[in-house]
Amino acid sequence: MVKDFQGGKPFNKGGSGGKPFNKGGPGGKPRPGAKVLVKPHRLPGIYTVSMGREEAIATRNMTPGEGVYNEKRVSVLQGEEKIEYRVWNPFRSKIAAAVVGGIKDINIKPGYKVLYLGASSGTTVSHVSDLVGENGIVYAVEFSNRSGRDLVNMSKKRPNIVPIIHDARKPMDYRFLLGMVDTVFADVAQPDQARIIAENSKCFLKNGGHFMISIKANCIDSTLEPKVVFEQEINRLKEYGLKPQMKLTLEPYERDHAIVVGAFRP
């Protein structure tokens, strides 16, 4: 049985009537003089950043002083060390939307090896890079040459990202570039996306590992209700030998989207 989590928890609310954590000074930084509090999120490697009644999730920046997509950045002093965090906006990232929406687990943790299908220019990949840290690896697959150039340039400053500019439908073509991974995430928005993540999981996902897939209903069948499409895709994942465990819709951050998380050969 697939557990259905109903998403839709407002982004960055700091209690009743909280304001969005998206008002800052130049350079993607919060307002001067505001007190910033950072505490660990319930999911490993993620943090909650609070500033008064404003709140957001964030990841610890692997490259302090540098942003990736003009995201907000905050710095706090811990002892004698200054640590920088990057705000993770759920309107820009489906994984962030799932976290803010209350997903139980994304199965991406410090030290993990992650295969990311549909990496685009690397917005979310950069946060996954922060999450897994120096001891983890993100294998980022992107088919578009244009987005791939941005991905490659970003990875030059993040040694734990391995950019793979190739078609995710053909995992055997890039099998020599990576070994077994702990988690496979797919955001490919293709009608055959269930087959794509299944084929990549069979090639690279270790037994007992986990997968996560972003499903865009309109890319599968625009004539059906999204909830019908989601259930059909869950059944397809089962037919391909995967074991879906939970589903979360991503409203209000993404319309007609859902995240499905599951296990592989548990």
N, C-alpha and C positions, 0 to 999 in steps of 0.2 A: 504494500500500500504506500502511495506517495503522499507524504504529509504536505498539506496546502497551507502555506503562510500567506496571509493577506497583507500586502505591503501598503504603503501610502503614509507612513509616518513622516510628518513634515521635516524638511531639511533644517538642520542647525537651529533648533529652537532651544532656548535656555530656560525652559519653564513656561508658565502661562504667559502668553503675549510676547514671547521671546522674539528678538529681531535676527534676521539673517546675518551670518558671519561673512559678509561680502562687501563691507565698506572699509576701505583702507586708503592709506596715503599712496604716493607714487611708488612704483617698484613692487607692487603686490604685497605691501606690508600693512598691518593693522594701524588704526589711528594712534598717533603718538600719545603717550601718557596712559594708555589703557593697560590695566593689569591683566596679564595673560597667565592662565592656569592650564597645565597639561597633566593629564593622568592616563594610565593605560586603559584601553578599551577592553571589553570582555573577550575580543578576538585577539590572539597574539600578534604583535607587530603593528597594531593599529592604536592610535591615541585619540583621546577626546580633548580638543582645545576649547577652552572657555574664556570669554572676555566679557565680564559683566553678565548680561542676559543673552549674549550671543554664544553659540556653540557650533562646533563642526568636528568632523573626524579628520584625521591627518596621519601622515606617515613621516618617519624620521628621515630627513634628507641625506642621501648618500653623498651628495655633492654640495655641501654648505655654501651658500652665497650664490647659487645658480638655480634658476627655475627652468622648467621645461616648456610650459605653455602659458606663461604669465599668471600662474596660480599664486594665491596668497601664501606668504611664508611668515612664520613667527619664530622668534628665537627666545630661549629661556636659559637662565644660568643655573646649572646644577653643580654645586661645589665651585670649582674653578673652571669648569668646562662649559662653554656656550654651545647649546644644541639647537639646531634648526629643524623645524617641522614644516611640511608642505600640506596645506589644506586640500582635502580630497573631495571634490565637488560631485555629488551624485547626479547633477544635470549634465556632467561631462563624462561620466564613467558608470557603466552598468554594474560593475562589481561594487562600486561605492554606493550605488542606489540600493543594491541588495543588502549591504551592511547597514545602512541607515534604515532600511525597511524592516530590519529585524531578522534577517536570515540566521539560522542557527550556527552555521559554519560555512566558510568558503574554502577550507582545506588548503590555504596558502599561509605558510608559517615561516619564521626565520630558519634558514638552512635548507629549505625545500628546493627541489628542482621542478620547474613548471614549464609546460609546453603551452604557449599562448598562440592560438590560431586566429588570424584576423587582427594582427597587431596594429594596423593602420600606421599613423605617424609616431605612435608610442606614448600617447597621453596616459592611458591606464597602465601600459607596460612599465612606465617609469615608477609608478606607485608600487606595482608588484615587485619591481627591482628593489625599492626601499624595504618592502616587506620581507623578502627572503634574505636580504642583507649580503654581506661579503662572502658568506659561506654557502649561499644559494646560487642558483642559476635560473635565468629566464630565457628559454629558447623561443624567440618571437618570429612567427611566420607571417609574411605579408606578400600578397601577389602583385599589388600595384607598384610599379617602378617609382612613381612619383612619391607616394607615401613611404615607400621603402627607403628612398634617399634620406628623408627626415629621420626615419628610424635608425638608419646606419649612423648618421651624424650624431644623434642623441646617444647611441650606444658607445661612441668613442670616449665619452666621459664616464660611462658606467660599465666597468669591466665584467659585471655579472650578467650582462645582456648579450646573447648571441643572436644577431639578426639573420634571418633566413628568408631571402627574397625568392619565394617559390609558391607554387600552387598547392594549397593544403589538401586538395583532392588526391594528390600523388605523394603520399608519405614515404613510399619506397625510394623516391628520387632523392630525398634528403636524409635517409636513414643513417648515413655515414657521419652526419654532423652532430648527432646526439645519442646519448644512451637512454636508459630507463629513467622515467620521471615519476614524481609523487602525485602530480595533479596535471590534468589537461583542461584548459579553458578554451571555449570556442565562441567567437563572436563574428561569424562569417556571413550571416544574413543571406543564405542561399537555400533554395528549395530542398536540396539534398544534404542539409547541414547535419542531420542525424547520422547519415552514412559517413560523412566526413569525420565527425568526432569519434565514431565507432572505429573506423579504419585506423585513425591515429592512435587511439587507445590500445588497439590490438598490437600495434607496432611498438609503442613506447611506454605505455602505462604499466607500472609494476602491479603484480597481484596485490589486492587489498588497497590499491590507490583509489583516487577519486577523480571524477570529472565534473565539470560545470559548463553549462551551455546557455547562451542567451538566445531566446527564441523571439523573433519578430513575426507576429502572426501574418501581416500583410505580405511578407516575402514567401510564405508557404502557400496560403490560399486566401485571397482578399474577398472571396465570396462567402466565407464562413465567419461565424462569431469567433473572436479570439480565444475564448475558453474552449471551444470545440477544437480549434487548431492545436492548442497546448496539449490537450488530452491525446490527440492523434500523434503528436510528436513524442509524447511520453511512451505511447505504445510502440512506436517505431524504435525508440531507444531500447526497449525491452526485447524487441525482435532481433536487434543486433547484438544482444548478449550483455547489455549494460543494465545496471540496477538502479533506476531512479529512486531517490529517497525523499526529496522535498521539492516543492515548487513555490515560487514567490513572484507575484506580479509586481511590476516596477512603477506603477502609477504613484505619484504624479510626475515622476522624473522622466519616464519613457512611456509613451502611449502604446498600448497593445503589445507590450513586451512582457516576458516572463523569464526568470532564471530557474533552471532545473539543476539540482545537485544530486549526485549519486555515487555509487561505488562500482568498482571493476573487479570481478572475481574475488569477492570478499571471503 
